[in-house]
Amino acid sequence: MKRKLSAKEYTYVASMLFGLFFGAGNLIFPVHLGQMAGSNVWLAILGLLITGVGLPLLGVAALGISRSAGLFDLSSKVSRPYAMFFTCALYLTIGPFFAIPRCATTSFTVGLEQVLPQDGNTTIYLLLFSVAFFAAALFFALRPGKILTWVGKILTPCFLVFLAILVVVVLATPGVSVAEVTPLGGYADQPFFTGFLEGYNTMDALASLAFGIIVVQVIRDLGVEEPSAVAGSTVRAGIFSCLFMALIYIAVTLAGTQSRGVLEASENGGTALAQIAQHYLGKAGLLVLAATVTLACLKTAVGLITSCAETFVGMFPKGLSYRNWVFVFTGISFLLANVGLTAIITYAVPVLMFLYPLAITLILLALLGHFFDHDRAVYAWVTGLTLVAAFYDLLRTLPDHLRAVLHVNGLVDTVGKALPFATIGLGWFSDSTDVSATGMQVSAKGDLEIRAERGGENIAVSQPSADMKHFGGEDVKELQRQLRTTYYYSGTIDGIFGAHTEDALRKFQLNLGLPSDGIAGAYTYAAIQNLHHSWVGKAAIHEIVHLGFARAADVLEQNALCLFGTEEFARSVASRMSNLSLATNPQSKILSADSLLVAPDESMLLVHIVLPEEEAVQKVPRVSYEDEATLPLRLEQAIVAARKATSRRIAIELPGRVWEDAGEGRSAQHFAITLLDALCTALSQSERSA
């Protein structure tokens, strides 16, 4: 197994990532920024580089360092409903609703339209061009395994050749010195913040959360499979790609500024590019521009369609196949592309003003999470406050006629006066920063204590104070000792009810079918005490000896269990467990629901194999697979609790559909072997305890 990529492979992966990032907006917005910023261009470039280069790099790094399986996995740190909402909203925005149609429309408007006859048939020309453009995008997107070849080795180098011709000619023959160009618009007073917000239009920070999964998969395809090595390779490839992108941004922006000596500032970057190309290169310049923009947009469209399709397949496994999602997204993009570039940009701006703050805070929380132990409360508070300000930005940037129809002008004016930095589009910054800093401070000092009760008597009751004071005590130490005895807590006995203690308590509650609220109430404390007395003095975790299902013929025959799953992968694991048990002992009573000829009777213990995204059933013990060493003990506790309950049922939560990057088949077999082994051990132990 490889530990890292070769220099040549890094070059290819970085080239692919650059090619996926650098599309239509990366050309038209920087050149327009250059024309408008004038002598303030360097401050404007700095702002642009933060949102147009720095944030995309951090987005790729966040996915790599956090080892998240994608955007949904990363945003689930806030909550699963929010993850579903944000993932769908982001992918649809950078996908079929805005970015993909903009790729086709921009490449036509800026490139090909300039060399076509101006005979009033522009709509027909756009339609024909869209057919050809999306046919090519469809061809590449249906072959995702070849994306490194198509984008990294073919389209990107061709694009760079065409772009270099245009930029070098402009910079070699400047029309005016940068210092002599008068800044226009917002660049006259606030060049940095105006450039910062201009970077939103590139959509690259959003795209980084989408393209990260492609980069990870390509690195694995190149032979690097160990998670930490994949994370490191992802970050290094992102650094190389973004540095290259920053150099091109600077060159294109300066080309726009220097063109002001011979051209007036244009109304948009597309027009500016066309005028620059024609002025410096004549008719040939328009052809170079058409080829440059078309290639830039095509390779970005391919990456977006691929990412969107792969993500929706993962989010909706019972829905459409990858191939069908590709057709759906390509078709929607084709229809919207023919609405026109102006309409797309007009309605994209408010959506970007809403999504960008949410993406920025999520990226920063993922990167800084170790300072506050990735506490879900910090994620939720920061995201909640950011949502309010982001929604204000959405309303503020709506087209005038929509704001009038919705009657929100008064609300926008009122909130704008009360919210710091709202007038410059950064209203989300203040509150989200304050909460993040508070979360880090609380984590550094120790989290809040819980209310722990025993027999109705308050053991240690502490409420959060205004200054988030450090809490701790002997009662929390006692709780930690008892959770450690029952194999849920492995941290330091420090008397601080922090994230690790709360996580251990919640897992204990879930394992026994209690409300997983993280509060050590009377029922929870009684359950801990009972298990404490049962397990105190037992061997340490690393000394646990599994029974082994191959030597468990009696256990398989004496215990009636019905294994079932709701999701297809979970059913596969249940079926494999049943096959293994029957292969070990043909008289086995541990069977899958699919193999039963009749409905399970009341004597059978129901074992529900579930995936993380499936909701917990109230009062049903739910055992997490995550720690194989303690799995038999936790299964035993759950089985004992279930046999005393009215509903004889437990749930076993798999960590996902993949085990250590193996395929689904190998993963299902591994989970089946491990779970059956652990179940046999747990059943054997529970019989002895009884």
N, C-alpha and C positions, 0 to 999 in steps of 0.2 A: 504493500500500500504506500503510495507516494505521500510525503509530508508537505511538499510545496511544489509550485509550478516552476517550470524552467523560464528563463528570461524571454525566450521566444513565445512561450504560452502566455506569460503575463502581457506581452505586447499585443497578442491577439485578443485576449479577454478585455484589456483596457480599450483597445480599438473598437471592440464590439459595444462596450458600455458607452463610450463616447458617441458612437454611431446611433445608439438608441436615444441618447439624450439630445443630441444636436439636431434639431429639426427646424421647422418653419419659423417658430417664434424666436429661436436663437439667432436667426439672421435679421428678421425685420425689426425686432424691438431694439437691439443694440445700435443698429445704424441710425434709427430714429432718435435714440437717446443721444448719440454723438452730435447730430445736427442741432438738437434742442439745447444741450448742455453748454456748448460753446467753450468758453474759457474755464468754466467750472467742471469740465469733463472728468477730471481725475477724481473729484469727490463723488460725482455721479457713478463713475466706474466702480469705486469702492463699495457703494451701496448695492449696485447691481451684482458684484461678485459675491457679496454675502448671501443674497437670496438666490442668485442664479448659478453659483458654483459651490459656496460653502455649505448651504443647506442640502443640496443633492448629495454631496460627499457625506455629510452627517447622516442622511437618510440611509444610504448604503451601509455605512458603518453601524448604524443602530440595528439593522437587520442582521448584520454579520456578528457583531459583538454579543447581542442578546440571544443569538442562535434561534431567532424566531423562524417559524416555517413560512412566514409571509405576513402581509399587512393584517390579516384577520387575527392571527396569533398574537401579533404585537399589540394591536388595539384592544384585545381581550383583557389586557391588564387594567383597563378602565372598567369594562363589564362586557358580557357577551352580547346583550342587545345593542350597546353602543358600537361594538365591533362590527356587527352586521350592518348597522346603519352607515357607519363611516366608510367601511370597505366598499359597500355598494355605491355610495355617493362619490367616492374618490375615483373608482374605476370607471364609472359611467361618465364622469367629467373628463378624465384624461383619455377616455375611450370614445364610444360611439356618439355621445351627445355634443362634444365640443372639439377635443383635440384631433381626433382622426378626421372628421369632416374638414377641420381647419387645414390639415395637411394637404388635402386634395385641392381645396379652394385657393389656398395661398400659392401653391405651386402653379396653378393656372393663372391667377391674377397677376402675380409678380413675374412669372416666367413666360409661359406660352402665349398668353393673351397679348403680350407686347409685340410678338412677331406675326400674329394672325391678322388678316384683313379686318379693318374696322368697318364692317358692312351691316351692322345691326343684328347680326346673328350670334351674339356673344352667348346667349342662353343655350343655344344648340351646341356651340363649341364646348361650353362647360360640361354639358351632358355627355358628349362624346368623350371628352377628356376624362371625366369621372369614371366612365365605363372601363377605359383602358387602365387608369390608375388603380382602381380597386380590383381589377382582374389580376394585375401584377401583385398587388398586396395579398390577395387571396392565395395566389400560387405559392408565395413564400411562407405565409402564415400556416398553411396546411402541412408544411414540412418543418415543424419546430425543431426537430433534431438537427437540421442543417442551418440553424440561425447563426451560429458562429461563423460558418463558411460564407453565407450570403451577406451578412451585415459586417462582420469583422474583417473579412478578407477580400471582399469584392466591392460592395456598395460604398463603404467608408473611404477607402483609398481613392476611388473615382471622384467622390464628392470633394475630398481635400484637394485634388489636382485642380478641379474647376474653381474652387473657392480661392486657392492660392493665386491663380492667374488674375482674378479680379482685384483682390486686396493688394497684392504687390504693386500692380500698375498704379492704383490710387495713391498708395503711400509713397511711391517713388516720384510722383509728380504732384505734390500738394498744391492745392489752389490758394491756401492761405495758412498762416501760422495759427496754431491753436489759441494762443493768447489774444489774438485779434478778433476772435469770434464772439459776438454778444450772446449771452445766455437768454433763453426764452422760457416763458411759462413758469412752472414751479421750479425749474432749474436755476432761475435767477436768485431766489430767496432760500430754497431748501434743496440744494442739489443732491445731498447724500440721501435724505429720506425719499425724495422723488425717484432716485435711482433704485433705492431699496424696494419700493413698491413696484417699479417697472419690472423687477425680477420675477414678481408673481406671474406675469404674463407668459413667461417661458414654461411654466407648469413643471419645471424640473424637480422641485422638491417633492411634489406629488408623485411625479414619475419615478423618483428614486425608490419610493416605497413599493412601487409596482415592479420595477425592473430588478430590484434586489433578488427576487426569487429566481429570475432567469439567470443572473450571474452565479448564484449558488449552484444551480443545477448544471450549468456549463462547467464550473470548476469540478464538480463531482464526476461529470462525464470524462474529464481529463485525467481522472484517476486519484484525485485527492478526496478521501472519504471521512477521515477523522474529523469530528466536529470542530475542534479548536483550530486545526489546520485550514479547514474550509473558511472559518471566520477570519483568520489572518489573511488568507489569500484574497477574500472578498474586499477587505479594507484596503489592502495594497493596490489591488486593481482599481478600486475607486479613486485612490489618491492620484495614480498615474493619469487616469481618464480626466479627472476634474482639473488637474494642472494644465493639461493640454487644452481643455475647454476654456480655461481662464485666458490663456495666451490668445486664442482666437477671438474671444470676446473683446479683449483690449484692441486687437488689430482692427476688427470690424467697426468698433466704436470710434476709434481715431480716424478711420477712413470716412465715416459719416461726418465728423467734425471738420476735417480738412476739405470736404466737398463743398462746404458753405462758401468757399472763396469763389466758386463758379456757379453754384446753384442756390436757389432759395430753399429754406426749410420746407419739407414736404408735409402733407397732412398725416401720412403714416409711413412706416418703414418700407412697405412694399413698393410704394411709388418712389421713395428715395432710392432704393436699390435699382429700380428700372432706369431712373434718370442718371444715376452714377455710371451704370454699365454702358448706357448709350453714349454718354458724354466722353468717357475715357476710351472706350473700345469700339464705338460706332455700332453698326448693325451686328458685327461679330460679338460685341459685348452682350447684346440681348440674347444671342444664342447661348453664350457661356452662362449667363444668368439663368436662363430657362433650364439648362442641364443641371446647374448647381442646386437650384431650389427644388427641382423635381426629385433629384436623388436624395437630398436632405429630408424631404417630406416622406418619400417612399419608405426609406429605411426606418424612420420613426413610426410610421403607420404600421409596418410589419411588427415591430416590437410591441406596440400598444395592443394590437389585435391578439397577438400571442399571449401577452400577460393577462388581458381581460378574460380570454377563453379559459386559460389554465386556472385562474382564480375562481371563476364561476363554477367550473367543474368541481373544484375542491369544496366550495361553499354549499353547492346543491348536488350532492353525489347521486341522488335519484333523478336528477333532471336530465338535461340534454348532454350529449357527448361533446368532447372537445371539438370535433369536426363540425357539429351542428352549431355550437356557440360561435365558431369562426364565421360561419355563413350568416348567422343572425347579426353579429356586430358589424360585419362588412356591409350587409344590406342596409342597416339603419344609417351607417355612416354615409353610404352612397346617397340616400334620400336627403339627409340633412346638408350634405355638401352642396346640393343644388339650390339651397336657400340663399347662399351668397356669403362672402367673407365678412362684409360689414355687419350683417345681422348676427353672425356667429360670435364675433368679437364683442359686440354690444352686450349680449346676454351672458357671455362667459365671464366678464369682469366681476359682476356681483357674486357669482358662484365662487370664483377664485378668492375673493375677499372674505368669503365665509369659510372655505376649506383650508386656506393657507395657515391661518393662526392655529387651527386644530392640528394640522400636520406638524407645524413647528414645535408646538408644546409636546406633542407625542414623541417626536424625535429626541428632544432634549431630555424628557423624562426617562426615556429608554437608556440614553447614554449616561445619565447621572443617577440612575436608579439605585446603584450600590450605596449612595450616600444616605438614602432613606429606606433601604431594604426593600425597594420596589413595593412599598406600602400601597395597597389599592386605594386607601383613603386619599392619599396625596394625588394619585392619578385622577380620581373622581372629582376632587375639589378643583384642581387646576383645569381639568377639561370642562367642568360645569361653568366656571367663571369665564373661561375662554369662549364657550358657546354663546354666552350672553353678548359679549363684545363682538364676536364674529357675526352674529345675527344682525347687530346694529350696522356693521360694515356692509352687510348684504343689502339692507334697506337703503343705506346712504348712497350706494353706487348703482341702484336701480335706475333705468332710464326715466327721464322726467315724467313721461306720460303714465308710466306704471306707478310711480310714487303718488301721482295725483289721483289715479283711480283707487289706489289702496288707502288713501287719506293718511299717509304716514309722515308727511312733511313736518308737522308740528312735533311729533314724537322724535324724529331724527334731530331736529334742532335742540329740543330739551335735553336729550341724552348726550348730544355732542358737547353741550356746555358743562355737563356734570362729569363726564368720563375723561380722565387724563389722556392726552395724546390722541383723542378720538379724531380731531380735525386733520391729523396727518396719517390716518389709517392704522394707528397702532394702539387703539383703545384696549386691546386684549393684553397688552404687555404688562401693565402695572399690577393688576390683581393676580395674574398667573405667576408672575415672578415672586410676589409676596408669599403666596401659598407654597410654592416650591421651596423657598428659603426656609419657611417655617417647618415644612416637612423634614428637611435635612437637619434642622436644629433639634427637632423632637427626636429624630432617630439617633442623633449623636448623643443625646442625654439619656435616652431611654423612653419608651412609649408610655402611654397612660395605663394605670392599673385598671383592673376589672372590678366589678362588684362580685365578690365571692361569698356565697351563703352556705351555711351548714346547719341543718336542722332549724331553719328559720332565723338563726342568729347571724347578723352581719359580721363577716370576718374582717374584711378590709374594704371599706367603701370610700372611694375617691372619685370626685368629679373633675372634669377638665377645667383648669383655671384659665383666666384670660391670657396669662403669659406662658401657657403650655408648660407649667412647672414639672420638673422631674419627679416621678412617683416610684415608689418601691417599698418592699416590706417583707417580713418573715412569712406572711401568708402566701405571697407569690412564690417564695422559695419552696414552701411546702407543696404548692401546686406543681411546680417544675419537677420536684423530686418524684412525685407520684406519676406524672406523665412520663418521666424517664423510666421508671420502673415498668410501666406498661408499654415501653418501646416506641413512644410517639415523639418524645423530646430528646434531642441529643446535644443541646446547647449547654452553656454555662449556668450553674445554679447561682444566679446573681440577684434574684429578687426583683427583677425588672420585667414587667409584662410588655415585652416588645413584640415585634412582628413574628419572630420565630416561636415564641411561646403561644401567641394567639393562633398561629398556623397549626401548631401541634394540638391545641385544644379543639379547634374546628375539625381537624381530621379525626380526632377521637370521637367527637359527637356524631359526625357523619358515619363513622364505622359502626356505631351502635344504634343508628336510626334515630338519634336525638336531634332536635333543632340545632343546626350548625350556625349558631349566632356568636360564638366566641365568648360567651358569658358563663362563668362557672356557677350556675344556680344550684338549687338543692338537688334536682334529679341528676344533673351532670356530676356534681360532687359525690353523690352516693354511688354512681356507677364507677367513678374513678377509685373510690375507696374499696369497692367490691373487687375490682380487678387488681388493685394494689395488693390486697390480702392474698389473692390467688397466685400472683406472679412474683411477689417479693422473694428474693433469695434464689430465683431461677438463674440459669447460666446467662452470660452476656450474649449479646446479639451475634457476635462472630462465632460463638460456640454452638449455635443452633444446628442440629443435624436433621435434614429432611428425610422423611420416610422413604421417598422414592416410589413412584407409582408402579414400577416394575416389580416391586416386592410387596405390593399392597393388595393382593388378590382378595383377602378377607374383607378389607375396608370397602373395596369396590362392590362386593356382593352384599354386604350388610347394611349399606346406606343408600337409600333411594333418593336420587337427586334428578331434577329435570333442568337441563341446561337450555337456555334460549337467548336469542338476541333480537333486537328490533332492526338495527342496521345490518346491511348485507355482510360487512366485514365481521361484525360481532357474531352473526349466525354461522359464519364460516369457522370462527374460533370454537364456538359451541359444538359444531358438528365434528370437528377434528378431535376435540376432547372426548366426545362420545366414542369415536372410532378407536382412539387410543385405549380407552377403558375396556372396550369389548375385545380388543386384540390382546390385552393383558389377561382378562378373565371373561370368557363368553357369557358367564352368568352375572356380569356386572349390572347393577341397577342404576348406575350413573349414566344417563342417556340424554340425548338432545331431544328437544320437542319435535324436531323434524322426523326423528326415527321412531317416535311413539305411535302406535296404531290407535290408541285411545287417548282421551284427555287425561292429564296427570291427576292422580287421586290426592286426597287431603293429607296422606301420610308422606308425600314427597316434599322435599325441600326445594323450592324454586330458586334457581340461580340465574339471575339476569346479567348477561354480559353486555356492558354498555360502553359507549365512547364519551369523551369529556364533554362534548356539546349537548349530550342528552340530559334533560332536567332530572334532578333527584326526586324520588317518590317519597312522600312524607311517611315517616315511621318505618321505612325500610332501610336496614343497615347497608351502608355503601362503603365498600373496601377499595382503597386506591392501590393500584398495582405497583406504584412507583418505586417502592423499596422491596426488592425480592427477598432480602435477608429476613425481614420481619413479616413478610406476607402470610406465612402459615399461622403465626400467633394472632395477627389481626383478623384473619379468616375465622379462627377458632372463636374469638370474642364475638364476631358477628353471628356465627352459627348458633352459639349459645343464646344470644339475645333473640334471634329469630325463632328458635324453638319454644321460647317462653311467650312469644307474641301471638296474637290472633292470626296474623298473616305470616305463614312460614315461608319467608322469602328474604333473600339478600341480593345485593347488586355488587358486581365486581367491575370497577372502572379501568379500562385499558388506557395506556398513556397516549394512544393514537392508533393510526393504521400502519405505522412503520416502526420497525425495531432496528435501531442502529443502521439506517440507510438501506436495509434489505428491501426486497420487493414485497408486495402484499402477501404472496403465497408463503414465502419463508417467514415473514413476520407472524402471520396467523399460526403457522406451525410452532414457532418458538413460544408464542403466548399460550397455545394449547398445552404444550408439554409442561411449561413452568406452572401454569394454573392447576393442572391436574395433579402434579406433584405436590403443590402447596395444599390443595384441597384434601388429598389423602392424608397428609401430615396433620392438618387441622382436625379432620374427622377422627383420626386415631387419638389425638390428644384430648378431644372433647369427650370421647368415650371413657378415657381413663379418669378425667375430672369428674364425670358423672358417677 
